[in-house]
Amino acid sequence: MAFLERYSGALYYRLCGPKLGPALVLVNSLGTDSRIWDDVISHLAQRYRVLSYDLRGHGLSAVPRGPYTLNDQVDDLLALVDHVGFDRFALCGVSIGGLISQGVVQRCAQRVDALILCNTAAKIGTDAFWNERMETVLAYGVEPIADAIMTRWFSPRFERDNTAAWSVWRRQFLQNSAQGYAATCATLRDADLTSALDHISVPTLVFAGSDDQATPPVLVKASADRIADASYILLEHVGHLPSLETPGQLSRHIQSFLEGHGHA
């Protein structure tokens, strides 16, 4: 296992694929870890050098004292790409991972060859929504919100046809640190990159899931429409985590997009 020691604690990361392959960074969502990308990595690591990692407060990474800011999250990602030797890279993030990816582009667009935003927006949720969730989790842990989270994460069809996988991901969610989860909610509460969307000039592909209750298609599309020349794909019968519900389709779109923009 590989870790990067930071002032805030260790970050767990994984590198897959050919050492000289084009660099691709994958960023997970709130309440998950790098394993949500496993099936995507199995497709893309044949050609790309893929970096995935657990956000601070998640998975095998350390749980520093919160709240965590968007700058903290961007600092972590940039420290990791420097550590593994990525000078330039393509960047793909889901939900808060997409928000972090936008923050990276805002800070150092010259290093990002292509941007892929999955089920995300420039501003997600309201202060009241995140404050209530943080209070609940800090008081009672993540179990009281688990069923509601599963409904937001997955489409009804996935829950019906993939009961074993649905149960596995629910158990994974229950392993989250309450402190790490709540501290990451603060990133989502406080970050608003709406005004920065107009300045993104990196080639961008945006995905939405038709059954996503966390970042509904209308919210995702509103952000996509503000990014110059962004491509937008609506994934039918998919919820908030397309890397789990339709990894093959997602991977094919990502690879086609990267090849079309010279990142191959």
N, C-alpha and C positions, 0 to 999 in steps of 0.2 A: 504494500500500500504506500502511496506517495502523499506527503504532507508538505505544505509550505508554512513555516513558522512566521507569524506576523506579530506585531506589537499587541494585537487584540486576541491572539491565540492562533492555533493551527487551522489551516484550510486543507481539507481533503480533496484531492483531484485525481483524475485518471487521464492517461494519454493512450490513444489507440490509433492504429493505422500506420502507413509507411512514413518513415522519418522525414523523407524529402517530399511528402505530399503537401498540397496546399492546406494551409491552416484553417481550421473551423472550430469555433468556440460555441458551446451549448450551455445555456443558463436556465436552471430549473425554476419552478414556481414556488409560491408560499405553501408550506406544509408538505413538500415533497423533497426528494433529493436527486442526485445525478442518475439514479437508476431509471427514472422515467424516460431516459433517452436510450436505453439499452437496445431496443429493436431498431431505432433509427441509426445508432452507431453500427449495428451489424450490417446495415446497407451501405452507409457512407464511408466507413473506415477502410473499405477496400481501395478507396482512391484518396481520401483526405486524412490528414493528421488531425485527429479530433481530440479536443480538450473538453472535458466535462468536470464539474466540481460540485460540492455541496456548499450552498450559501452559508455564511456565518449563521450560527444558531440552528443549523439543520444537519441531519444525517450524522456523519462522522467528524464534521467540523466543530470547532470550539464554539461555546456559547458565551461570548463576552457580554458584559453588562450593557443593556440597552438604554434608551432607544437607539436603533440603527438609522442612519440617514442615507439618502441616496448617494451622497459623496462617499460614505463608508463602503457601500456596495460596489461603486465604480472603482474605488481604490483597490479593493480586493481583487477584482477581475484584472485590472491592469498589472497588479503585482504578480498575478499568476501567469499572464501571457509573457511578461518580462522574464519570469523565472524559467519558463520552458523554452524561451528563445523565439517566440513569435514576434517578428517585427511588424508584419501586416497579416491580417486575418479576416475571414468572414465571421459574422456574429449572428447567432440565432438564439432568441430568448422567448420563453412563454410566460405570460402573465407578468409577475414582478420581474421575471427574467427579461421580458421585453422592455420593461421600463428601465431596468439597469442598462440594457443594450442601447436604448436611446440616450441615456446619460453618458455612455462611453463615446458615442458619436458626437454629442454636444461638446465633449472635452477634447477629443482627438480624432476627428473624422478622417484625418490623413492616414491613419493606420487601418481603417476599416474598408475592405474592398467591396463588401456587400453586407446588407442588413436584412435579416429575416425576423419578422415580428409575428409571433403566434398568440392569438387570443389575448391581446393586450391593448392598451391605449395610453395616451399621454397623461391622463388623470383617471384613476380607478377608485370609485367609491367616494363617500363623503366623510368628513371628520367625525360626524355622529356615528356613522356605521362602524368605522374602525375603532373608535373609542369604546363603544359598547362591546365589540368583540374582544378587545384587549382586556377590558375589565372582567368579562366572563372567564376568559382563559386564565388570567392570573389568579382568579378566585377559585376556580373549579377544575382547571386543566382543560385539555382539548376534547375530552370525551363528550361533554354536553353538546358540542357543535358538530360532532362527527357525521351524523346522518344528514344534516343540512349541507355540509361540505360535499358529501358524496353526490347529492342531488345537483349541486352546482358544478361539480367536476365532470360528471358522466351523463351521457344521453340515456333516455329510458331504454332504448334498444340495447345499449351496451350492458346495462344492469340486468336486463332480461336474458340476454344471450350469453353473457360472460360472468355468471354468478361467482365462479371461483376467483377470477381475476379481480372482480369488484370487491370481494371479501378480503383478498390479499392487500389491496391498496387501502382499504379501510383500516386494516390492522397496522399498515405502515403509518398511516396518519396518526393513529393513537400513540405511536412511539415518539411523537414530536415533543421536544422540550417546551413547556408552557412559556418559560422566560424567552427562549429564542423565537418562538412563534409570535408572541406579543411584541417583542422588539422589532420584528420584521414588519408586522402590521403598521408600525409607526412610519416605516419607509413609505408605505402605500398611502398612509394618511397625509403625509407632509409633502410628497413629491407631486409636482404639476409641471409637465414639460410642454403644455399646449402651445405656448408661444414659440417654442423651439422647433416645432414641427415644420414651420414654413422655411426653416433654414437647412433642413436635411437635404444634402445633395448626393449622398451615397445611394447607389442603386438599391432599391428597397422592395421586398416582397412581403405582403401582409396576409395572414390567414385569419379567418374567423370560423367558428363552428356554429352551425345552424341551431343547435340545441344548447348552446353555452349560456348558462344562467349567471355566470360570474362576470363575464365581459360579453354581453350580447352583441350580435352582429352589427346593430345600429351604432353602438358605441365604437366598435373597432373600425367600421367603415368611416365614421366621422374623422377619426385620426388619419386613416389612410388617405382620405381625400385631401388632406392638407399637406401631404408630402409630395413634392414634385415628381411626377412620372412614376409613382409607386404602382406596382401591380397588386391586385387584390383577388384573393381566392376564397370563396365560401365553401367550406367542407360540409356536405349534407349529412344529417343524422349523426353529427359529432358534437361532443360537449366541449369542455374547457381544456382538455389535455389531448390534443390530436396525436401526440407521440405514443400514447397508450391505446387510443381507439383505432387509429388508422396509420400506423407507422410506415407501412409500405407506400401508401399514397403520398404521405407527407414527404418521405425521403425522395421519391421520384420528382416531386415538384421542386424540392430544394436543389437537387442535383441539376435538374434542367435549368433552373434559374442561375445557379453558380456558373455552369458551363456557358450559358448565354451571355454572361458578363465577364468572361475571361478568367474566372477563378477556378482553373482546372489544370 
